[in-house]
Amino acid sequence: MDTLDAIILGIIQGLTEFLPVSSSGHLELGKAILGDDSVPNPKDSLLFTVVLHFATALSTLVVFRKDVWEIIKGLFQFKWNEESQFSLKIIVSMLPAVFVGLFFEEQLEAFFGGNIRFVGAMLLITALLLYFADKAKDTSKKVSFKSAFIIGISQAIAMLPGISRSGATISTSVLLGVDKTKAARFSFLMVVPLIFGKMGKDLLGGELNFASENTIAMGAGFVAAFIAGLAACTWMIQLVKKSKLSYFAIYCLIVGCIAIGYSFWG
């Protein structure tokens, strides 16, 4: 793996994990553009993906460190207060993705084979979600347990490459009437336990190749993803507040059309 390729993929992951344009879809497109040599073998590819996701999860923890501390306290207070309820809502939101990850992992991995046409089609769906969410009215409503589960279903669907996780969850939240700032906060926090859970599963399963010869490249990718993640997470919160999701809808529409066109004529 070339160090420059790793940095490029790290920046792509860091930006697109939080910006509503699909990190998995852009990584698939990035690998297609850079060529198969950008990630030389399946075990290195899995390790590199885990490294990049760990970097973005860490950037989320840094930006929302106060919120994360409140969630942890809520879990161990054993009181029915706002903190404990929010913690339980995070757990409820995780259930659909955990179910899909446990029982449909092989079927899901089949979509990550460089199918650029499929990625393009999913980006068009992301564009539609962002467009409708941008037109939604502002409210001050909080995330309920029911809406947390529905948002979780969106997160599970967003495991497909090309469906933006943040775009799908924020759009679903806003369309359910949740305050836009609260929607962004909930969207970013709900994915952190899943990322660490997936890392733990891969570690226990012995699927990661720690003898990789690409340590320097992966380290560079980690740093790039972490820095880009910090910037994108902070920026995205401001954009959601200002109802700027339509710009990302246009972007996803353009990239989706290009990807579909490339799959036919590239």
ChimeraX attribute file (.defattr): number of C-alpha atoms within 10 A of each C-alpha:
attribute: neighborCount
match mode: 1-to-1
recipient: residues
	/A:1	20
	/A:2	14
	/A:3	17
	/A:4	13
	/A:5	21
	/A:6	25
	/A:7	20
	/A:8	18
	/A:9	27
	/A:10	32
	/A:11	22
	/A:12	23
	/A:13	31
	/A:14	31
	/A:15	28
	/A:16	27
	/A:17	28
	/A:18	29
	/A:19	23
	/A:20	27
	/A:21	28
	/A:22	31
	/A:23	25
	/A:24	24
	/A:25	28
	/A:26	25
	/A:27	22
	/A:28	21
	/A:29	21
	/A:30	18
	/A:31	17
	/A:32	16
	/A:33	10
	/A:34	14
	/A:35	12
	/A:36	12
	/A:37	12
	/A:38	19
	/A:39	20
	/A:40	13
	/A:41	11
	/A:42	12
	/A:43	15
	/A:44	21
	/A:45	16
	/A:46	15
	/A:47	20
	/A:48	27
	/A:49	22
	/A:50	19
	/A:51	20
	/A:52	28
	/A:53	26
	/A:54	19
	/A:55	25
	/A:56	31
	/A:57	25
	/A:58	19
	/A:59	23
	/A:60	23
	/A:61	18
	/A:62	13
	/A:63	16
	/A:64	17
	/A:65	13
	/A:66	10
	/A:67	17
	/A:68	17
	/A:69	12
	/A:70	16
	/A:71	20
	/A:72	13
	/A:73	14
	/A:74	20
	/A:75	15
	/A:76	11
	/A:77	11
	/A:78	9
	/A:79	11
	/A:80	9
	/A:81	10
	/A:82	12
	/A:83	20
	/A:84	20
	/A:85	17
	/A:86	22
	/A:87	19
	/A:88	17
	/A:89	21
	/A:90	24
	/A:91	17
	/A:92	19
	/A:93	26
	/A:94	23
	/A:95	18
	/A:96	18
	/A:97	19
	/A:98	16
	/A:99	12
	/A:100	16
	/A:101	18
	/A:102	9
	/A:103	10
	/A:104	11
	/A:105	11
	/A:106	10
	/A:107	11
	/A:108	14
	/A:109	13
	/A:110	11
	/A:111	15
	/A:112	17
	/A:113	9
	/A:114	19
	/A:115	18
	/A:116	26
	/A:117	19
	/A:118	19
	/A:119	27
	/A:120	29
	/A:121	21
	/A:122	23
	/A:123	31
	/A:124	23
	/A:125	19
	/A:126	28
	/A:127	30
	/A:128	19
	/A:129	23
	/A:130	28
	/A:131	19
	/A:132	16
	/A:133	26
	/A:134	23
	/A:135	14
	/A:136	16
	/A:137	13
	/A:138	15
	/A:139	12
	/A:140	11
	/A:141	15
	/A:142	17
	/A:143	22
	/A:144	14
	/A:145	17
	/A:146	12
	/A:147	19
	/A:148	26
	/A:149	20
	/A:150	19
	/A:151	29
	/A:152	29
	/A:153	20
	/A:154	25
	/A:155	28
	/A:156	22
	/A:157	18
	/A:158	22
	/A:159	20
	/A:160	21
	/A:161	29
	/A:162	29
	/A:163	30
	/A:164	34
	/A:165	30
	/A:166	28
	/A:167	30
	/A:168	30
	/A:169	29
	/A:170	32
	/A:171	31
	/A:172	26
	/A:173	28
	/A:174	29
	/A:175	18
	/A:176	18
	/A:177	20
	/A:178	24
	/A:179	21
	/A:180	29
	/A:181	22
	/A:182	19
	/A:183	26
	/A:184	26
	/A:185	15
	/A:186	24
	/A:187	27
	/A:188	22
	/A:189	18
	/A:190	22
	/A:191	21
	/A:192	20
	/A:193	14
	/A:194	18
	/A:195	16
	/A:196	16
	/A:197	13
	/A:198	15
	/A:199	19
	/A:200	12
	/A:201	12
	/A:202	15
	/A:203	14
	/A:204	10
	/A:205	9
	/A:206	10
	/A:207	14
	/A:208	19
	/A:209	15
	/A:210	12
	/A:211	8
	/A:212	13
	/A:213	11
	/A:214	18
	/A:215	14
	/A:216	14
	/A:217	17
	/A:218	25
	/A:219	18
	/A:220	19
	/A:221	28
	/A:222	28
	/A:223	19
	/A:224	24
	/A:225	33
	/A:226	26
	/A:227	17
	/A:228	23
	/A:229	31
	/A:230	22
	/A:231	16
	/A:232	20
	/A:233	24
	/A:234	15
	/A:235	14
	/A:236	20
	/A:237	19
	/A:238	13
	/A:239	16
	/A:240	21
	/A:241	16
	/A:242	12
	/A:243	16
	/A:244	16
	/A:245	26
	/A:246	18
	/A:247	15
	/A:248	19
	/A:249	25
	/A:250	16
	/A:251	17
	/A:252	28
	/A:253	22
	/A:254	15
	/A:255	20
	/A:256	26
	/A:257	17
	/A:258	15
	/A:259	22
	/A:260	20
	/A:261	14
	/A:262	13
	/A:263	16
	/A:264	10
	/A:265	7
	/A:266	7
